[in-house]
Amino acid sequence: MSKFSIDKKHNFKRFSKKDLFAYCRLLFKKRGENSINYATLESHGNLYWALYAKNITMKDLVDQLGLSAAYRKAKKRNFYRVVNGKVQKSRTWIQILKEIKDLENQIGFVPSAPWLQANKRSDLVGAVYSLGKKWDDVYKTLGMGTSSKFVKSRSGIRWLSIAEACLSNFLNARGIKHGRGHKYPTKYNELSGRKYGYYDLYFFNKKGQSVDVEVWGEIPMGKDQLNYQAKKKSKEKFNRKRDSFIGINFRDCYVESKLEAILLPFIGNKKKLKYQTPHDHLVHSVHWSTADELIEFCRDIALKQRDGAFPTEEWLRKRGTFRNRKGDAYNTLAIYIRTKLGGMRNLRKILGQEHSSTYSWSKELALQKCLMFYKKYRTMPYQARSIKRSGAWVYTTEEYKMAVAIEHACRKYIGSNAKIQKVLNISPQKPPKGVTWKEFLSHRKK
């Protein structure tokens, strides 16, 4: 009989290596294949750290116990790995697709691999590659065909990635003729040993000469890693001495200022842009085509709100007073509004809802504006909606928007209407039962 009990607390720091191996062997026997991983070992008091102190790695442990085959089998079956001391359960194909669909619901479109990498979600890209799949497999499984039919820029051209579409938007906004890249000459085939190759894009420089462009992506994980590295290296070698070639990192395509600096020698300093929509001047040109979809998605969210105003970032992220609201959190959308549309204030300008902005509100300002509104209109901001619905139109459009903004700020920083009135020592009038606001206000004027 073993001298250890896995249900009893032990001071593993006092255990010898032999005892530690014996205990872990018993743990594996009693609890099964999932017991030899970081999460389980760490849950047994100081067991994991006792192993660490004795320089026993996870590999050493399974090897010494003769469990290598069983451990590999369990790990493969349960898809877990340890990263930076934390257990991470690797995603299955179904889980990956669900995460991507959840992102689509948040941002209004299916994200591409470069978009995810640029928005700190490289883990999801890595999960796809680790299963031996490509991003086109994601699009095909979701019924979207391939990525080549996915991203459309303002020029009307469909691109292989959002990064290429952003570059196209940048050039289109400045009236620079450009298009999809052409095939590499046969000399490239001889140099690289490849059957063919294509440039990503071409444009005409300030001298009217055609310039070929490669938008370099991030080196993928998995079986395509070596292939991509070799292909990039061969293309760089072929174009090394060409003045009419430029390679651009895909991340730089998302940043207006970086493209301006990179393309300055080719197109000059073109500051005058060709605006095509009323909101173009509020958004960096690289994001024009993706912003169109994003703005419509945000407009739809606003229309679903009770007051028709786009909600706050706290509402999107389900934080503070909105932590228990119904529906999904829109964390990624909040990030995209900030990085692609220039922030919530800009979005509200685009939607024509400047007065809904909460960027400068505070408790003191909310109370001050509420009191000023009451003194001027003899009604509270929260009463504006009821008054408007009754047909008693006593506010201009701008005044009504301000009333809604004040109401939101007061609810956020003070609380209920009753609490707001108590703090301000106000007892607002309201129509008696059976009397409409229109009748009540008409009578009050007399």
Secondary structure, 3 states (H helix, E strand, C coil): CCCCCCCCCCCHHHCCHHHHHHHHHHHHHHHCHHHCCHHHHHHCCCHHHHHHHCCCCHHHHHHHCCCHHHHHHHHHHHCEEEECCEEEECCCHHHHHHHHHHHHHHHCCCCCHHHHHHCCCHHHHHHHHHCCCCHHHHHHHCCCCCHHHCEECCCCCEECCHHHHHHHHHHHHCCCCEEECCECCHHHHHHHCCCCCECCEEEECCCCCEEEEEEECCCCCHHHHHHHHHHHHHHHHHHCCCCCEEEEEHHHHHCHHHHHHHHHHHHCCCCCCCCCCCCHHHCCHHHHHHHHHHHHHHHHHHHCCCCCCCCCHHHHHCCHHHCCCCCCCCHHHHHHHHHHCCCHHHHHHHCCCHHHCCCCCCHHHHHHHHHHHHHHHCCCHHHHHHHHHHCCCCCCHHHHHHHHHHHHHHHHHCCCHHHHHHHHCCCCCCCCCCCCHHHHHHHHHC
